[in-house]
Amino acid sequence: MGIYLLYIVITFLAYNGILGDHRAYRLRSGRVVQRDRIIFSWIAGTLLWAIFAFRDISVGSDTINYYYRYINIQKPSLSLVGIAGQELGYDMLQYLCRSIGMGWQVYLAVVSAIIIAPMVLLFHRYSVNIWASFFLYVTIGLINVNMSAIRQSLAVAMVVMSIISIFDKQYIGLVVYVLIGSLFHYSAIFALLLAFIPLYRCKSKLHLTYLLLVPFIARIAGDIFLGSILSLMPTRYMDFYTDEQIMNPLLEAVWISLLLFLYFTHRVNGKVKFIDFRFYLLVVLFVASVELSYSVYLASRLSYYFELAVMVAIPNAILKYKDKTTRMIISVGVYSLCLAFLIVSSLGSDTLAIYDYKFFWQ
């Protein structure tokens, strides 16, 4: 766990050294501020990339399997291509890199860059506190999945690009990125549902309440929501419908607490901005997917596509509190909760096994 705490400290010092408190909460406030935000994004992203790229094959429960799969890759059969068939994107990527003589560590560096770059872009463009977004990512975010499930992490990266595309009203980009993502992991195809986001506007704060109920409805009525949809999935995924989902109750409590925090913040702090509502909607979809996974295991895979929205929504929500003392108390409370989760979870037996970190040369 030491490597992650070190990353948090180094990026915190860099953030305050480069931006400073007087610039930390401005997205569009001049060329100098934008330059400094880019510099910090590059630093934080590059350090995170190094942690990903130089890790040993023992870091992440699936990494060693990906390693053996890579060194033994055979030319994929194009006859298996199909939206409901074998996802060939990852095998094609492996075969291409292997055929040009790329070793495992170089290949890992390449896929790590693909996984991390869209996240850095998302944080840079939409988070008022980029460091806080990276902090949340390392403590309670996708880092566990990204360092273990490489194939789906590539799909998640494409969906993140599709989210950015839909925010820019680039519907073609949405479709292209989602289709590419589905070549890595079939579940990414459901991200086409993101197309409805620009159509849903917050006309009153009562809409926030309606959306807050969605995760709880998903928990109760999961079988009804996705049971019929799963019949369209490839045969190898059908077991996901019957497998019992084992969820870390502490993490679930964190997700629900953060969603309730977002709800309360937007209810009591004036008009809900358009971009804030979009991220609130994505967080609702994320928590709903988590709750739905109790009934349908595949939904846990869907949740990964929306999880980074939490890392943007929380820092942005904290800024809505105008009083500096109140904002400081809330920041310390929220970030202490997340840091406590990182420490507690590292003490147990995490199934994704990223806490016993070591570099490949160790």
N, C-alpha and C positions, 0 to 999 in steps of 0.2 A: 504493500500500500504506500510505501514511502515515496515511490516515484510520482504518484498522483498528488500527494501533499506537496511535494517539491514543485510540481508543475503549477499548482494553485498559487503558491507563494511567489514564484518567479513571475508568473503572468500578472499577479496583483501588483507587484512592484513596478513592472513594466507599464501597466495600465495607468497607474497614478503618476509615473514619471513622464509618460508621453502625453497623456491627455489632461490629467489633473481633475479635481472635483468640479471646477468651474466650467469644464467642457464636457463632462462625462455624460450629460443627459440631453445632448443635442444631436439630432439626426441630420439636420440641414441648416448649418449656421456658418457657412463660409468655407472658402477653399482651404484655409489652414486647418480647420477642424476636420474636414473630410480627409485631408492628407494624413493627419495624425491617426484617424480611425483606420485608414488603410494600413498604415505602418503597424499599428498594434494587431490588427487582424492577421497580417502576414506573420508576425512574431508568434502569436498564440497558435495559429494554424500550423506553422512550421514545427514548433516544439511538439505539438500533438502528433503531427505526422511522424516525427522521429520516434516517438514512443510506439506508434503502430508499426512502422517500417522495420525497426531494429529489434523487435521482440523475438524471443525464442519460440520454437514451435510448441513448447509446453504451456505457453500463455494463451489461455482461451481453450475451452474444452474441445472445440472442433478443429483447432489450427493444425494439429498433427495429422488429422485426416485429410485436410486440404493439402498439406504438404505431400503426402504420399499420392494423393490423387493427381497433383501437378506433375511430379516426377515420373509418373506412370501413364500420363495422358496419351490416349490414342486419337487418331483423327475421327471427329464426330461424324455420324451419319446424317446427312441432310434430309434423309427420308423421314426422320422423326420430327421434323419441323411441323408445328401446328399450335394454335392458340390453346388447345386443350391437351396438347401432347407434351413431350419432353422439352424442358427449358434448356435450349442449346446455347444461349448467350454465354454462360460461364464456361462451358466446355470449349466453345470456339475461341474465347479470349485466352484460355489456358493454352490451347493448341497453337495459337498464333504466337504467343510469347515464347513458348517452349521451342517452336520451330525456328525461331531466329536466335536461339542459343541463350535465352535469358534464364539465369539461375533463379532459384527459389527466392533468395533474399531481395534480388532486384525486382522480381515479379511482385513480391509482397509490398515493396516500396511503391510500385506503380499502382496497384489496386488500392493501397492506403491513401494515395493522393486523390484517386477518383472518389473514394468514400468521404474524405474530409472536405474537399474543395467546395461542394455545394453547401455544406453546413456553414463554412466560413462565410460564404457569400450571403446566406440567409441572415446570419448574425450581424454582419456588417451593414446590410441594407435596412434591417427592421428592428434591431435591438437598440434601446437607448443606452444600455450598459453592456458592452460586448464582453467584458470580463465576467460579469455575472452570468451571462449565457454559457460561456465556457465552463464556469464553475459548476453550474447546474448539470451540464452535460457530463462532467467527470464524476460528480457525486451521485446523482440519481438518474442520469440520462442514458443515452443509447450506447455508451462506451462499452458496456458489458457485451452487448450484441455485436457491435462493430468489430470487436477484437476476437470474436468467436465465429460468428456466422457470416463469413465473407460473401457468400453468394447473395444472401438476402440484403446484406449491407450495401452491395452494389445496386440492388433494386431500390432500396431506400434512397440512395443518393439521386437516382433518376427521378423518383417521386418528389424529392425536395426541389429539384429543378422544375418539375411540373407545377409545384406550388408557386414558385417565383414567377413562372410563366403566366399562371392564371391571375396573379396579382397585377401583372403587367398587361392583362387582357389579351394575351397571346395564346389563343385556343389551339392553334396548330402546334405550338410548342408543348402544350399540355399533353396532347394526344401522342406526339412523337416520343416524348420522354417516358410516358407511361408504357407505351408499347415496347420501348427498349428495356425498361425495367422488368416487364413481364417475361422477357427473354432470359432474365436471370432468375426470377422467382415469379411463379404463376400468380400469386396473390396480389401482385402490384397492379393487375388489371382493374381491381376495384377502385383504384385511385382516380379512375375516370369520373367517379362521383364528385370529385372536386369541382367539376365544371358548374355545379349548381351554386357554388359559394358566392359569385358576384351577383346572383339573382336574389339572394337572401339578405335583406337589410333590416337593421334594428329600428323599427318604427316607434317602439316604446320599451321601457325597461322591463315590462312584463314579458317580453320575448326572452330576456335573459333567464327568467324563471322557467318558462316553457322548456328552454334548452337544458337547463339544469336537471330537469326530470328525466332526460333521455338516458343517461347512464343507469339510473335506477330502474327504469323500464326495461333496459337491455338486460340487466341482471335477473329480473323476474321472468321475462318473456323471451329469453335467448333461443330456446328451441323453436319458437314460432318464427323468429326473425330470419334465421339462417339455415334452418333445417332443410328447406326445399332448395335453397341455392346450392348447398353442398352436393346435391345430386348431380350437378353439372360439372363438378370438379373431377380431375383425373383420379383414377381408381386408387392410386397410392396415397391420396389425401383423405380417403373416406374414414380411415381410422381416427383422424383428428376429431371426428364428430363424437366418438364414443370414449376417447381417452379422457381420463379424469385430469382436470387442470389443477396443478398444485402451485399456488401463488404465495409469494412472500407477503404475509398480512401486514408487515410493517411498511413495505413499499406501497401496497394498496392504500393504506391509511395516508401515506404522504401524498399520493396522487389525488385522493378525494379531498384532502385538506387544502391542497393548492387550488383545486377547482372551486371550492367554496370560498377561498380567499379572493379569487378572481371575480366570482359572482358578487360578493359583498362589496368589493372595491368599486366595481362598475355601477353598482346600485346607488352608492352613497356619494360618488365623486363626480357630479355633473353629467354632462352629455357624453354618451359613449361614442368615441371616434370610430370612423368607418374601419380603419385598420385594426383597432383594438377589438372590434366586434368580430372581425374575420379570424383573428387568432383565438378569441374566446370560443368561436365555433369549432375551430380545429382541435382545441383542447377538449371540448365536449366530445367530439368524435373519438379522440384518443381514449378518454376515460370510459366511454361507452364500449369501445372495443375491448378494453381490459375487463370490464364487467361481463361482457358477452362471452369472454373466453371461458368462463365457468361452465357454460353450456356447450360451447363450440370451441374447441382448442384452437382451430385455425384463426379465430378472431384475435388471439394473442399475436399472431403474425401481422395482422392488419394494423394493430396498434402501433407498431414500429414506424409506420409511414407518417403518423401524425405527432409522434412524440416530441420532435424538436420544436414544435409550436409552444410547448410548455416553457422551453428555455428562453423564448422571446417574450412570451406573454407575461411572465412573472416580473422581470425587471421593469417592463413597461408599466405594469400595474402599480408597482411600488412608487414610481414617479408621480402617479396621480395624487398622492398625498402631498399637499403643498407645504405643510409645516415640516421643517427640517428635522426637528426632534422626533416627531411621529414617524417620519420616513426612516430615520436612523434606527429607531426601535423595531420597526417592522422588518427592515433589512437584516438586522442582527438576528431576529427571531426566525425568519424564513431560512436564512443561510446557515444558521446554527442547526436547524432541523435537518437540513440536507447533509451537512457535514457529519452530524451524528449518525445519519443513516449509512454513510460511507464507512465510518469506523465500525459500527455494529455489524454491518453485512460482511465486512472483511474478516471479522472474527469467526464467522460461521463457515459452513461448507457451501459456498456458492457454486451452483451448477455450471456457471459459465467460466469459473476459474480464471479470473484475471488479476487477482490480488497478489498472488505469489509471483510477482513480475521479475523477469530477468532478461537481459539482452542476449542476443544469439551467440555472442562470443564468450559469455560467462560459463 
